[in-house]
């Protein structure tokens, strides 16, 4: 057994310790899946940036054993907020890193 053979167990432990509950829904249909993921919402937008922003972005790590082949337009619900998978950033050690976007326009007050 080599060093890289331990990655799946290490990543499963990391997800169990630091993961947040999320709902992953495939765009092509199928049942939404309750899994764990580690979101990175990036930097906080200041007041001026929020007024100019139309979308928020984030990255999400999920286990490949939970989501075998994530696709663009799949939906991820994190803490009650829906995000759209835009692309796969990388896959390493049994973990997908996904790019997410969220449309901020519905949150604007008139």
Secondary structure, DSSP 4 states (H G I P E B T S, - for coil): --GGGGHHHHHHHHHHHH-EEEEEE-TT----EEEEEEEE--SPP-HHHHHH-SEEEEEEEEETTT-SS--TT-EEEETTEEEEEEEEEEEETTEEEEEEEEE-GGG---
